[in-house]
Amino acid sequence: MIKKEDRAFIRRYDAETLRIESWGANSLRIRATHNGEFLPVNSVLSALTEVISDTDLIIEEGEDYHKLIQGKLTCMVGANGKLTFYHSGTGKKLLEEYDRNEFNTYYSNKKTFNSSLAIPSRSYSPIRGTSYYKIVNRFEGDEEERLFGMGQYQQSILNLNGAKLELSHRNSQASVPFLLSDKGYGMLWNNPGVGEVFFGKNRVEWIASSTRQIDYWITAGDMPAEIEEAYAKVVGKAPLMPDYGLGLWQCKLRYRTQEELMSVAREYRQRGLPLDVIVADYFHWPNQGDFRFDEVLWPDVEGMTKELEEMGTKLIVSVWPTVEKNSENYEVMKELGYLTRNDSGDRQIQLGDAATIDFTNPEARAYVWDLLKKNYLDKGVHDFWLDEAEPEFNDYDYMNYRYQAGADMEVGNIYPREYIKMAYEGMKEAGHNDQIHLIRCVWLGSQKYGALLWSGDIDSSFRALREQVYAGLNVGIAGIPWWTTDIGGFEGADIRDESFKECLVRWFQFATFCPVLRMHGFRKPVADPIGDTGGARRLSGAPNELWSYGEEVYQILKHYLKLRLEMKSYLQEVMTAAHEKGTPPMRPMFYEFPSDKRCWDLKDQYMFGPDYLVAPILEEGMRSRQVYLPAGKWRRVGSDEEYDGGKVYEVEAPLADMPVFKRQS
């Protein structure tokens, strides 16, 4: 049965209902289910906001097909329900479902054929005793296609063609399932359940392990920027980054006392080094879930934040989504049902004797926000570091966890978005519009809540540094413009190690041309606990300030901090574009030069905003590297030398100098 509406096309055949509808200029939303009805449009499980196109959806009927035209995107619906997408203007095929079932229709010559493989485009495997299915949506592969986005994964690839990705969150992994293709389309997999995607060269498979429906959004565009901007309209855009986010952030694991943190801030001021943000890391509290400073170690929070503000420095504090049984809030949260449980009925325990808060529960979000406001915000704390945001259970046994919004397998990927929404909306209500919340995981739409994603507890190595370049570029394409790393990696480094000092320098140089410049890490030699109660029980790392690594390193880091501060007006322009259009500040070469075929294959250099070409040093001992400069005139930063574009150059890269070029024309 076929039904047509003003903005939608509905096909019902056997158990499946297929709905294709206009969802913005050049864009369609596709849903399919065996349940008869779809989830509500405003469901918490959806990342899409409704966008109405200025042009009508055109529906044409042929002998054995229906053609749906929405601006630059055309969808052909075959007699068997198979979908194929084209660019309306050029006729170029963008994406085609994989179908090896009873028959297939080729629109170009009207041929049909039978297949004994019995592999359909869309398969629904019922989960017995429930209304849920394991769903697989298959598409034809293309070994020449280049694919980008999908979030943050720790791997040494930028082009995702051929990759297998887990659609779930882990420490240092964030699934943000939006894909940009060099063929001229973008696709958003609108499903927060745990699953996988295989970008095979023979076929592509999107898999949801437990869900009620297929749901994705697809758009066509002539340029990557056009696709990215259309995507930002349907999931939301980042706020305008406050100026204090553009300078240096200082952090380490961990400042144990108020005096220790303040001595670092005062030292920055004494040295004449502007410090925009300083962070109080975890276990500044008596117990997990108290959501307040330990008054023994942090006796005057109001005085501390006031002095920091006078220095021009904002204080951000770490918040964890966990509550120890010894916490003053544990019994109340247990009684009110705010704690996550597993399918055996037990609360999820991690890091000792702590349960995880269920931030998919609006009442739990309100309860925790009241504590954050009273104990932090009202005392001058400016923003929050929302750690453990995956959340990080002891084991990533997704089949065993359950939230108020549903089982982890069905809804789990919304957790970090609901977590940050708690802080963002609470601060908005309290009159604080300038916000940046450092967070360890995100999902589709997290950006509109002021999410500054950092790449998690990565190790201190050149291998990890290389992976951060690819992670930062792909997560920017996936719609998360605010991104940062622990400079030098989080763990495994000794501040006395000369080889690590080289890694730290190269990492700092790279981070200077990232959305946020942030020092953090757990360094050796480890500092012993200073007491046996509260946060005093916990270890701390070695110093991690700019001057902690010797005079040579200090002078290099100081130079790059100065360079960063000199770029402030440029950074403001870049962040305005992120806010207004969804443009990633850190972007692959093809984003600025889409007609240059070579730029689609470059992965170890990138553009920072429209003008700066960054060529990071990603190997130990490297003192020169090749750089490709696209057409135009370029000047190397720190030099008056100009270069002609359209060529590859071998450029020097002494320890104190990372190759960066500024576009002149």
C-alpha positions in Angstrom: 0.0 0.0 0.0 1.3 3.5 -0.9 0.2 6.6 0.8 1.3 10.2 0.0 1.2 13.2 2.4 2.3 16.8 1.9 5.9 16.1 3.1 6.0 12.3 3.2 5.8 9.0 1.3 4.6 5.9 3.1 4.9 2.4 1.8 3.4 -0.6 3.7 4.3 -4.1 2.5 3.8 -7.2 4.6 5.2 -6.4 8.1 7.2 -3.3 7.2 6.1 0.3 7.2 8.5 2.6 5.4 8.3 6.4 5.8 10.3 8.8 3.8 9.8 12.5 4.5 11.2 15.9 3.7 13.6 17.0 6.5 15.2 20.2 5.4 16.6 21.5 2.1 18.1 18.7 0.0 17.4 16.3 2.9 15.2 13.3 3.7 14.5 11.3 6.8 14.0 7.6 6.4 12.3 5.4 9.0 11.2 1.8 8.7 9.7 -0.6 11.3 7.9 -3.9 11.8 6.0 -2.4 14.8 3.4 -0.6 12.8 4.0 2.8 14.5 7.1 4.9 14.8 8.6 6.5 17.9 7.3 10.1 18.5 9.2 12.7 16.6 10.3 14.4 19.8 11.4 11.2 21.5 14.5 11.5 23.8 16.0 8.8 21.6 16.1 11.0 18.5 18.9 13.5 17.8 16.9 15.3 15.1 15.1 18.5 15.4 12.4 19.1 12.7 13.6 21.3 9.8 11.0 22.3 7.2 12.2 22.8 3.7 11.3 25.9 1.6 10.6 23.6 -1.3 7.9 20.9 -1.5 8.6 17.2 -1.7 7.9 16.1 -5.3 6.6 12.6 -5.7 6.5 11.0 -9.2 5.2 7.6 -9.9 6.6 5.3 -12.6 5.8 1.8 -13.8 7.7 0.0 -11.1 9.1 2.8 -8.9 8.4 6.0 -7.1 10.7 9.0 -7.4 11.0 11.4 -4.5 12.7 14.7 -5.1 13.7 17.1 -2.3 15.9 19.8 -3.7 19.3 18.3 -4.6 18.4 14.9 -3.2 16.4 12.3 -5.2 15.3 8.9 -3.7 14.1 6.1 -6.0 11.9 3.6 -4.3 11.8 0.3 -6.2 8.8 -2.0 -6.4 10.5 -4.2 -3.8 11.1 -1.2 -1.4 14.8 -0.8 -2.2 16.1 2.7 -1.9 18.6 4.4 -4.2 19.7 8.0 -3.7 20.9 10.4 -6.5 22.0 14.0 -6.8 19.0 15.6 -8.5 21.0 18.0 -10.6 23.9 15.8 -11.9 22.1 12.5 -11.7 25.1 11.0 -9.9 24.3 8.0 -7.7 25.1 8.8 -4.1 24.1 5.7 -2.1 22.3 2.5 -3.0 20.8 -0.1 -0.7 22.3 -3.6 -1.1 19.6 -6.1 -2.1 20.1 -9.7 -3.1 16.7 -10.9 -2.4 13.8 -12.1 -4.6 14.3 -9.4 -7.3 16.0 -6.1 -7.9 15.1 -3.3 -10.3 17.6 -1.3 -12.3 16.1 2.0 -13.2 18.4 2.6 -16.1 17.4 -0.3 -18.2 14.4 -1.8 -16.4 16.0 -5.2 -16.0 15.1 -7.5 -13.2 16.8 -10.6 -11.9 16.4 -13.3 -9.3 19.0 -13.9 -6.5 19.3 -17.0 -4.5 21.3 -15.3 -1.8 18.1 -14.0 0.0 19.9 -11.0 1.5 17.5 -8.1 1.9 18.3 -4.4 2.1 16.7 -4.2 5.5 16.4 -7.2 7.9 14.6 -7.4 11.2 15.5 -10.3 13.6 13.0 -10.4 16.5 14.3 -10.4 20.0 12.0 -13.1 21.4 9.4 -11.9 23.9 9.9 -8.2 23.2 8.9 -5.6 20.6 12.5 -5.0 19.7 14.6 -6.3 16.8 18.2 -6.6 15.8 18.2 -4.5 12.6 20.6 -4.5 9.7 20.4 -1.9 7.0 22.7 -2.8 4.0 24.1 -0.6 1.3 26.4 -1.2 -1.7 30.0 -0.7 -1.0 32.4 1.4 -3.1 36.1 0.8 -2.7 36.9 4.2 -4.2 34.6 6.2 -1.8 36.1 8.3 0.9 34.2 8.5 4.2 34.8 10.8 7.2 33.2 11.6 10.5 31.5 9.1 12.9 33.0 10.6 16.1 36.2 9.9 18.0 38.0 6.6 17.6 41.6 5.8 18.6 43.0 4.6 15.3 45.5 5.7 12.7 43.1 6.2 9.8 41.2 9.3 8.6 39.3 7.8 5.6 36.9 5.3 7.2 36.3 3.2 4.1 37.1 -0.4 5.0 36.7 0.3 8.7 34.6 -1.5 11.3 33.4 0.7 14.1 31.6 0.0 17.3 28.6 2.2 17.8 29.1 2.6 21.5 31.0 4.7 24.0 34.2 3.9 25.9 36.9 5.9 27.7 38.5 7.7 24.7 35.8 6.5 22.2 32.7 8.6 21.4 30.2 7.3 18.8 28.7 10.2 16.9 27.2 8.5 13.8 27.3 11.2 11.2 29.1 10.3 7.9 30.4 12.6 5.2 31.2 11.1 1.8 33.3 12.5 -1.0 30.4 11.5 -3.4 28.5 14.5 -2.1 26.2 13.3 0.7 26.0 13.1 4.4 24.2 10.5 6.5 23.2 10.5 10.2 22.3 7.2 11.8 19.6 8.3 14.3 19.8 5.4 16.7 21.2 5.7 20.3 21.4 1.9 20.8 24.6 -0.1 20.8 25.6 -1.5 17.5 28.2 -1.6 14.7 28.9 -0.3 11.3 31.0 -2.0 8.6 32.2 0.2 5.8 33.1 -2.8 3.7 34.3 -2.4 0.1 31.7 -5.1 -0.9 28.8 -3.8 1.2 28.1 -1.4 4.1 26.1 -2.6 7.1 24.6 -0.5 9.8 23.6 -2.7 12.7 21.4 -1.9 15.8 21.5 -4.7 18.3 18.2 -3.9 19.9 15.8 -1.3 18.5 12.2 -0.6 17.4 13.0 1.0 14.1 15.4 2.0 11.4 15.9 5.8 11.4 18.4 7.8 9.4 18.7 11.2 7.8 20.5 11.9 4.5 21.4 15.1 2.7 23.0 16.0 -0.6 25.4 18.9 -1.3 27.9 20.2 -3.8 30.6 21.0 -1.2 31.5 19.5 2.2 30.7 22.8 3.9 27.2 22.7 2.4 26.6 19.2 3.8 28.1 20.1 7.2 25.9 23.1 7.5 22.7 21.2 6.6 23.7 18.6 9.3 24.2 21.3 11.9 20.7 22.6 11.3 19.1 19.3 12.3 21.2 18.4 15.3 22.0 21.8 16.8 25.1 24.1 16.8 27.6 24.9 19.5 27.1 28.1 21.5 29.6 30.9 20.8 32.7 29.9 22.7 33.5 32.4 25.5 36.9 34.2 25.1 38.3 32.5 28.2 38.1 29.2 26.3 40.6 30.3 23.7 43.7 30.7 25.9 45.7 28.2 28.1 43.9 25.7 30.3 46.1 24.3 33.2 45.4 21.0 34.7 47.1 17.9 36.1 46.2 14.8 38.1 45.7 16.3 40.6 45.9 19.5 42.7 45.2 18.1 46.1 44.6 21.3 48.1 43.5 24.9 47.6 46.9 26.2 48.4 48.6 23.9 45.8 46.2 25.0 43.1 46.5 28.7 44.0 50.3 28.5 44.1 50.3 27.3 40.5 48.0 30.1 39.4 50.1 32.7 41.2 53.2 31.3 39.6 51.7 31.8 36.2 50.9 35.4 37.1 54.3 36.0 38.5 55.9 34.7 35.2 53.6 36.9 33.1 51.9 33.9 31.5 48.2 34.5 31.0 46.1 31.6 32.4 42.5 31.5 31.3 41.4 28.3 33.1 42.7 26.2 35.9 41.0 22.9 36.8 40.4 21.1 40.1 40.5 17.4 39.2 38.7 14.5 40.9 38.7 13.7 44.6 38.7 17.3 45.7 35.5 16.0 47.4 35.3 14.0 50.7 33.4 11.2 48.9 32.2 10.5 45.4 28.7 11.9 45.2 29.1 14.6 47.8 29.4 17.2 45.0 31.3 19.7 47.1 34.9 20.5 48.1 36.5 18.8 51.1 36.5 21.8 53.5 39.7 20.5 55.3 41.8 20.7 52.1 39.8 23.5 50.4 38.7 25.8 53.3 37.7 29.0 51.4 36.2 28.3 48.0 34.7 31.8 47.6 38.0 33.4 48.4 39.8 31.1 46.0 37.5 31.8 43.1 37.5 35.6 43.8 41.3 35.7 43.7 41.4 33.7 40.5 38.9 36.0 38.9 41.1 39.0 39.8 43.9 37.2 37.9 41.7 36.7 34.9 41.4 32.9 35.5 38.3 30.8 35.6 38.0 27.8 37.9 36.5 24.6 36.5 35.9 21.5 38.8 35.6 17.8 38.1 32.3 16.1 38.5 31.8 12.4 38.4 28.4 10.6 37.8 29.1 8.3 40.8 28.0 8.1 44.4 29.8 6.1 47.1 27.9 4.4 49.8 29.7 6.6 52.3 28.4 9.7 50.5 25.9 12.0 52.3 23.7 11.7 49.3 23.8 8.0 48.7 20.8 6.8 50.7 18.5 9.6 49.4 19.5 8.9 45.7 19.0 5.1 46.3 15.5 5.7 47.9 14.5 8.0 45.0 15.6 5.5 42.3 18.3 7.7 40.8 21.0 5.0 40.6 21.6 2.8 37.6 21.0 -1.0 38.0 21.9 -4.1 36.1 19.6 -6.8 34.9 20.2 -8.7 38.1 18.9 -5.8 40.1 22.3 -4.8 41.5 23.6 -1.2 41.3 26.6 -0.7 39.0 29.7 -0.4 41.1 32.9 1.2 40.0 36.1 2.7 41.5 35.5 1.1 44.9 32.1 1.3 46.4 30.3 3.7 44.1 27.1 3.5 42.1 26.4 5.3 38.8 23.7 8.0 38.6 21.1 7.6 36.0 21.2 10.9 34.1 18.5 9.7 31.7 16.2 10.3 34.6 15.1 14.1 34.6 14.5 14.0 38.4 18.1 12.7 39.0 19.4 15.5 36.8 17.5 18.1 38.8 18.7 16.6 42.1 22.4 16.7 41.1 22.1 20.1 39.6 20.8 21.6 42.9 23.9 20.3 44.6 26.2 21.6 41.9 24.6 25.0 42.0 24.7 25.3 45.8 28.2 23.9 46.4 30.1 25.1 43.3 28.3 27.7 41.0 27.1 29.9 43.9 30.7 29.9 45.3 32.2 31.2 42.1 33.1 28.0 40.2 32.6 28.9 36.5 32.1 25.6 34.6 32.2 21.9 35.0 34.4 19.0 34.0 32.0 16.1 33.4 34.2 13.1 33.7 33.3 9.4 33.3 30.6 10.5 30.8 30.3 7.2 28.9 29.7 6.2 31.7 32.8 4.1 32.5 31.5 0.9 34.1 34.0 -1.6 35.3 33.2 -3.7 32.2 31.6 -2.5 29.0 29.0 -5.2 29.3 26.3 -3.2 27.6 23.7 -6.1 27.7 23.8 -5.9 31.5 22.9 -2.3 32.2 19.6 -0.5 32.4 18.5 3.2 32.7 15.1 4.8 33.2 15.0 5.6 29.5 15.5 1.9 28.6 18.1 -0.9 28.4 21.7 0.2 27.6 21.6 -1.8 24.4 18.6 0.3 23.2 19.4 3.8 24.5 22.8 3.8 26.0 24.5 6.3 23.7 22.3 9.2 24.9 23.9 9.1 28.4 26.6 11.7 27.8 24.2 14.0 26.1 21.7 13.9 29.0 24.6 14.3 31.5 25.8 17.5 30.0 22.3 18.8 29.4 21.9 18.7 33.2 24.7 21.2 33.7 24.0 23.4 30.6 20.3 23.9 31.3 20.9 24.4 35.0 23.4 27.1 34.4 21.1 28.7 31.8 18.3 28.9 34.3 20.7 30.4 36.8 21.5 33.2 34.3 24.9 31.9 33.1 25.0 32.1 29.3 28.8 31.7 28.8 29.5 28.0 29.3 32.1 25.4 28.4 31.8 22.0 29.9 34.8 19.7 29.5 33.4 16.2 28.9 34.9 12.8 28.1 32.1 11.5 25.8 29.5 13.0 23.5 26.6 11.9 21.3 24.7 13.5 18.4 23.6 17.0 19.6 25.9 17.3 22.6 27.5 20.3 21.0 24.5 22.5 21.6 25.0 22.1 25.3 28.5 23.6 25.4 30.4 20.2 25.1 34.2 20.4 25.0 35.1 16.8 24.2 38.5 15.7 25.2 40.0 12.5 23.9 40.1 10.6 27.2 42.8 8.7 29.1 45.2 8.1 26.2 48.8 7.1 26.7 51.9 9.3 26.4 53.4 8.3 23.1 53.9 9.5 19.6 51.5 6.7 18.4 48.8 8.3 20.6 49.7 11.8 19.3 49.2 10.6 15.7 45.9 9.1 16.5 44.7 12.4 18.1 45.1 14.2 14.7 42.8 11.7 13.0 40.4 11.6 16.0 40.1 15.4 16.1 39.5 15.8 12.4 36.8 13.1 12.2 35.0 14.2 15.4 34.9 17.8 13.9 33.3 16.4 10.7 30.9 14.5 13.0 29.6 17.8 14.3 31.6 18.3 17.6 33.6 21.5 17.0 35.0 22.0 20.5 37.7 19.3 21.0 40.9 19.0 23.0 43.4 16.4 24.2 45.6 15.9 27.3 48.8 17.5 26.0 51.5 14.8 26.3 48.9 12.1 26.8 47.3 11.2 30.1 49.5 8.4 31.5 52.8 6.5 31.2 55.2 9.4 31.2 58.0 10.6 33.5 58.8 14.3 33.5 62.5 13.5 33.8 62.4 11.4 30.5 64.1 13.3 27.7 62.2 11.4 25.0 58.9 12.3 26.7 59.9 15.9 26.7 60.2 15.8 22.9 56.7 14.2 22.7 55.3 16.9 25.0 56.8 19.7 22.9 55.4 18.2 19.6 52.0 17.7 21.3 51.9 21.3 22.6 52.8 22.6 19.2 49.9 20.6 17.7 47.5 21.6 20.5 48.2 25.3 19.8 46.3 24.7 16.6 43.4 22.8 18.1 40.1 24.3 19.3 41.3 24.3 23.0 44.9 24.3 24.4 45.0 22.3 27.6 47.7 20.9 29.8 46.8 17.7 31.6 48.3 14.3 32.6 49.2 11.9 35.3 53.0 12.2 35.4 55.7 10.3 37.2 57.2 10.4 39.8 53.9 9.8 41.6 53.3 11.9 44.8 52.1 9.9 47.8 48.8 10.6 49.6 48.9 13.4 52.2 46.3 11.9 54.6 43.9 9.1 55.2 40.5 10.8 54.7 38.7 12.2 51.8 40.7 13.3 48.8 43.9 13.2 50.9 43.9 9.4 50.5 44.5 9.6 46.8 47.7 9.7 44.8 48.8 12.6 42.8 51.1 13.1 39.8 54.3 15.1 39.3 54.1 18.8 38.4 52.7 19.4 34.9 53.1 23.2 34.4 54.8 24.8 31.4 58.0 25.2 33.5 58.0 21.6 34.9 60.2 20.1 32.1 63.3 22.2 32.1 64.3 25.5 30.6 64.6 24.4 26.9 61.1 23.0 26.9 59.7 26.0 28.9 61.0 28.5 26.3 59.4 26.5 23.4 56.0 26.2 25.2 56.1 29.8 26.2 56.7 30.8 22.5 53.7 28.7 21.3 51.5 30.1 24.1 52.4 33.6 22.9 51.6 32.6 19.3 48.2 31.2 20.5 47.4 34.5 22.2 48.3 36.5 19.2 45.8 34.5 17.2 42.9 35.5 19.5 40.9 37.6 17.0 41.3 34.9 14.4 40.2 32.3 16.9 37.1 34.3 17.7 36.2 34.4 13.9 36.7 30.6 13.7 34.5 30.0 16.7 31.9 32.3 15.3 31.7 30.1 12.2 31.4 27.0 14.4 28.5 28.7 16.2 26.7 30.0 13.2 27.3 27.3 10.6 28.6 24.2 12.4 32.0 24.6 10.7 34.7 22.6 12.4 37.6 24.8 13.6 40.0 21.9 12.9 39.2 20.5 9.5 40.6 18.1 6.9 42.3 19.6 3.9 39.5 18.7 1.6 37.1 21.0 3.5 38.8 24.1 2.3 40.0 22.6 -1.0 37.3 20.2 -2.2 38.2 20.5 -5.9 41.9 19.5 -5.2 41.8 15.7 -5.4 45.1 15.3 -3.5 43.5 17.0 -0.5 41.0 14.2 0.0 43.9 11.8 0.7 46.0 13.9 3.1 45.7 12.8 6.7 48.8 14.1 8.5 48.2 17.8 7.8 45.1 19.9 8.2 43.5 23.4 8.2 42.9 25.3 11.4 40.2 27.7 10.3 40.3 28.9 6.7 43.9 30.3 6.7 46.3 28.2 8.7 47.8 24.9 7.3 49.2 22.8 10.1 51.7 20.0 9.5 52.3 18.4 12.9 55.4 16.4 13.7 54.2 12.9 14.6 57.4 10.8 14.8 60.1 10.8 17.4 63.3 12.3 16.2 61.7 13.8 13.0 63.4 17.1 12.1 61.9 17.6 8.6 58.8 16.5 6.7 56.9 16.8 3.5 54.1 19.3 3.2 51.6 19.8 0.3 50.5 23.3 -0.3 47.3 23.7 -2.4 47.0 26.4 -5.1 47.7 29.9 -4.0 50.5 31.8 -2.1 51.6 30.6 1.3 53.9 32.0 4.0 55.5 29.9 6.7 54.6 31.2 10.1 57.6 32.7 11.9 59.3 33.4 8.5 59.0 35.9 5.7 59.5 33.2 3.1 56.7 32.7 0.6 55.8 29.5 -1.2 53.9 28.8 -4.4 51.0 26.4 -4.0 50.2 23.3 -5.9 53.5 21.7 -4.8 55.1 19.4 -2.3 57.9 20.8 -0.2 60.4 19.2 2.2 60.5 21.6 5.1 62.7 21.8 8.2 61.2 21.1 11.6 63.7 21.6 14.4 62.4 20.8 17.9 61.4 24.4 18.5 59.5 24.8 15.3 56.5 22.9 13.8 55.7 23.7 10.2 52.6 26.0 9.9 51.7 28.0 6.8 49.3 30.9 6.4 47.4 31.3 3.3 48.2 34.6 1.5 45.8 34.3 -1.5 
